[in-house]
Amino acid sequence: MGQNTVTVPGDLSLTLVYPDEQSLADTVQTLVDDQVASKIAAKDATLWGPDAESESSIRLSWVSLAESSRPLLAPIAALKAELAAEGVDHVVLAGMGGSSLAPEVIANTAGVPLVTLDTTDAEQVRAAISTDLARTVLVVSSKSGGTVETDSHRRAYEKAFTEAGIDPKSRIVVVTDPGSPLSKLAEEAGYRKVFLADPHVGGRYSALTAFGLVPSGLAGVDIEGLLDEAAAAAEGLSVDSADNAGVRLGALIGLAQLASAEKIVLADNGSGIVGFGDWAEQLIAESTGKLGKGVLPVVVEGVTAPGFADAKADAVLVTLGAQDTDHRPASGYGAAVSGPLGAQMLLWEYATVVASRLIGINPFDQPDVETAKIATRALLDTPPGSGEAPTPVATDGAVEIYGDAALLAGVTTVSGAVDALLAAAPEAGYLSIQAYLDRLGESDSGAGELRSTLAARSGLQTTFGWGPRFLHSTGQYHKGGHPNGVFLQLSGATVDDLDVPDRPYTFATLQLAQAQGDGSVLAGHGRPVVRLHLTDRVAGLTQLKAALG
């Protein structure tokens, strides 16, 4: 097993561990000879094959954002100053996927407060609206301009502002693509400010566009410094050299996937970056997970967590920060990456598209993302009471158990349902836990602890996602990537629901429709799915944790 460390411009350091030094060296040299790095920097759309060329030709402007986004700095600073003069300093971001994950990691790493509203949970939305409304500016962020969650948040806040005697137009800022339905709506409504993002950047590559910079800058982040970090790394990442960290990391990930190590386990090890794994998760999964191929990111709690410390041959072990020398990857593939946030974002974007070239997929499309949205809309279009409500296979205390009758034959308990689901996982498969609950609520937030519990119980690589935000992240991989996942959904009864103004559904209705809609799509792809519905969230989650031990 070989090991190599390179330090490159932008204060980036990359250590790679690999089973075959010659194979890695040959792959890197081929990428250098093919001028892949410089062609990426030159926005060459031919790098991923003729089938990808049309999409790639309008998705490569992310490579120059460290410079092209600088005209945003002055208007963001001016708006922040205007709002501060009016006593408005509480920033809430309504956005999903690429519109929210980057600003969240940027703000958290800088240690500045930013409320990220990327949920349809009625209680979480209500809590956000009821906090410091008099001081709130709402940033409504949607590339397409038609994201149902974000539109619902905008409607709810607009109503709350009006009822509080606050002019909504003065408190709503929009970030969207030119010509989107949201840009037209904002212009007609007269919202405070509209920032138009570069339409030639896909959502998961948009961290350094208006989508990442506007909410972060309004919250108080030094976004110029963030761009400086990326700019410092850009030259080293665009050069055709065997020491190019983006080429080397992409080569390692691509080679590992081709050698059946198709999962990448991400653990923070003193990086100083807060929540980087959640951002990288979307970038990698949505870029690579299609055509039955791809790389599944598994974000774990640390280097001693289940899934990292006991990883099998199907996983690449990656530490963000210092290298972990206590756990050698069974697959032979591992990496340690350190450096400032702006530089790391650009590094991982380069590495992802390089790996995609080796795997043989188009990193810029997402052919399976829309399916869950279509299924959700179909459920929302069904008038209440007109359809037949699903019947639980069994009820165990405060938990109703839903799923395929054949899969759950004879099951009467929560523990039995989970065991039946795990038994359906193929060798080297994975478990995806999907919690349609309140990720910030005092009781619901503890659901996240189930990742390590079930990883230890199952021996499978185990991911955890909060619904519906994961639908805009790993949801693409679940349908389009390696077909070896099993899926555990968690949903819960809502005590105090919240209407979506001028829509025939509530937030609770929307949340449940998203769980049921995605579950039906997964089942239609032949993926085993079990949904545990907590009829009492506190009691049900307590019961679930006790049952799984």
ABEGO torsion letter per residue (X at the ends): XBBBBBBBBGGBBBBBBBABAAAAAAAAAAAAAAGAAAAAAAGBAAAAEAAAAAAAAAAAAAAAAAAAAAAAAAAAAAAAAAAAAAGBABBBBBBBEAAAAAAAAAAAAAGBBBBBBBBABAAAAAAAAABGAAABBBBBBBAAGABAAAAAAAAAAAAAAAAAGBBAAAABBBBBBBGBAAAAAAAAAGBABBBBBBAABBAAAAAABAAAAAAAAAAGBBAAAAAAAAAAAAAAAABBBAABAAAAAAAAAAAAAAAGBABBBBBBBGAGBBGAAAAAAAAAAAAABBGGBEBBBBBBAEAABBGAAABBAABBBBBBEBBBAABBBAAGBBBBBBEBAAAAAAAAAAAAAAAAAAAGBBAABBAAAAAAAAAAAAAAABBBGABBBBBBABBBEABBBBEBAAAABGBABAAAAAAAAAAABBBGBBBBBBBBBBAABAAAAAAAAAAAAAAAAAGBBBBBBBOAAAAABAAAAAAABBBABBBBBBBBBBABBBBBBGBABBAAAAAAAAAAAAAAAAAAAGBBBBBBBBABAAAAAAAAAAAAX
